[in-house]
Amino acid sequence: MKEIFNRRSIRKFLDRPVEKDKIDLLLKAAMQAPSAGNQQPWEFIVVENKEALEKLGRMTPYSKPAAESAVTFVLIANCKELRHNTFWPQDLSAAMQNILLEAVQLELGAVWMGVATNKAAEDYLIDMFHFPEYIKPFALVALGYPDGQMNEFTDRYKPEKVHYEKWNG
Ligand SMILES: Cc1cc2nc3c(=O)[nH]c(=O)nc-3n(C[C@H](O)[C@H](O)[C@H](O)COP(=O)(O)O)c2cc1C
């Protein structure tokens, strides 16, 4: 699938909004992800307000792309009634990857910005959004039309990482 091979982290964005139908497609793609026990623990805060984007850009030294993005999603897990309560980071990762791939398909740029398990970043979002204890901040994804950067192939295939039948490090 070309979106997998061409996807790159895009950190610079044009001053151009992302259309509402594209935002909806990104969220639909996220919610198509697999999840443990099909619990779908994900929730999404869609941030387009400039002040809030700038505040997200100050979350960590690596979250600056949020400040100039057209829209940033805050991915959170609702752990209130989870039967399997250890799998949510994996569920949210699958949702995140779907967003990144859908963004390529929509000719957008995107970058995943880690939150869990950086306590300072988690606390920053808990303070910003007043999350109760059962809402776990997972990550940010900044989105927009790329400015000077492109989704383009880089070859990362390393045959030495593949083991057949047994590990032979
Ligand atoms: C868990 C995780 C956390 C990341 N956090 C950040 C981040 O905070 N800021 C950032 O600019 N990129 C972040 N990235 C993006 C990586 O730096 C990027 O995926 C990696 O350098 C490979 O480049 P590529 O995405 O262009 O293929 C993160 C990626 C992952 C998977």
The ligand as an SDF file (V2000), in Angstrom:
LIG
                    3D

 31 33  0  0  0  0  0  0  0  0999 V2000
    5.7720    7.0320   20.0110 C   0  0  0  0  0  0  0  0  0  0  0  0
    6.2600    8.1250   19.0940 C   0  0  0  0  0  0  0  0  0  0  0  0
    6.5090    9.3710   19.6190 C   0  0  0  0  0  0  0  0  0  0  0  0
    6.9440   10.4160   18.7960 C   0  0  0  0  0  0  0  0  0  0  0  0
    7.0820   11.6680   19.3160 N   0  0  0  0  0  0  0  0  0  0  0  0
    7.4460   12.6940   18.5180 C   0  0  0  0  0  0  0  0  0  0  0  0
    7.5030   14.0190   19.0330 C   0  0  0  0  0  0  0  0  0  0  0  0
    7.2300   14.2570   20.2160 O   0  0  0  0  0  0  0  0  0  0  0  0
    7.8290   15.0220   18.1870 N   0  0  0  0  0  0  0  0  0  0  0  0
    8.1140   14.8000   16.8530 C   0  0  0  0  0  0  0  0  0  0  0  0
    8.4110   15.7570   16.1490 O   0  0  0  0  0  0  0  0  0  0  0  0
    8.0850   13.5370   16.3360 N   0  0  0  0  0  0  0  0  0  0  0  0
    7.7420   12.4940   17.1260 C   0  0  0  0  0  0  0  0  0  0  0  0
    7.6200   11.2280   16.6120 N   0  0  0  0  0  0  0  0  0  0  0  0
    7.9140   10.9910   15.1720 C   0  0  0  0  0  0  0  0  0  0  0  0
    9.2730   10.2800   14.9760 C   0  0  0  0  0  0  0  0  0  0  0  0
   10.3180   11.1890   15.2800 O   0  0  0  0  0  0  0  0  0  0  0  0
    9.3500    9.7970   13.5170 C   0  0  0  0  0  0  0  0  0  0  0  0
    8.3100    8.8840   13.2750 O   0  0  0  0  0  0  0  0  0  0  0  0
   10.6850    9.1220   13.2150 C   0  0  0  0  0  0  0  0  0  0  0  0
   11.7450   10.0510   13.2840 O   0  0  0  0  0  0  0  0  0  0  0  0
   10.7050    8.4760   11.8110 C   0  0  0  0  0  0  0  0  0  0  0  0
   10.4770    9.4360   10.8030 O   0  0  0  0  0  0  0  0  0  0  0  0
    9.2240    9.3550    9.8260 P   0  0  0  0  0  0  0  0  0  0  0  0
    7.9750    9.3790   10.6590 O   0  0  0  0  0  0  0  0  0  0  0  0
    9.3490   10.5600    8.9270 O   0  0  0  0  0  0  0  0  0  0  0  0
    9.3050    8.0840    9.0520 O   0  0  0  0  0  0  0  0  0  0  0  0
    7.1810   10.1780   17.4090 C   0  0  0  0  0  0  0  0  0  0  0  0
    6.9300    8.9110   16.8880 C   0  0  0  0  0  0  0  0  0  0  0  0
    6.4420    7.8980   17.7080 C   0  0  0  0  0  0  0  0  0  0  0  0
    6.1270    6.5480   17.1030 C   0  0  0  0  0  0  0  0  0  0  0  0
  1  2  1  0
  2  3  1  0
  2 30  2  0
  3  4  2  0
  4  5  1  0
  4 28  1  0
  5  6  2  0
  6  7  1  0
  6 13  1  0
  7  8  2  0
  7  9  1  0
  9 10  1  0
 10 11  2  0
 10 12  1  0
 12 13  2  0
 13 14  1  0
 14 15  1  0
 14 28  1  0
 15 16  1  0
 16 17  1  0
 16 18  1  0
 18 19  1  0
 18 20  1  0
 20 21  1  0
 20 22  1  0
 22 23  1  0
 23 24  1  0
 24 25  2  0
 24 26  1  0
 24 27  1  0
 28 29  2  0
 29 30  1  0
 30 31  1  0
M  END
$$$$
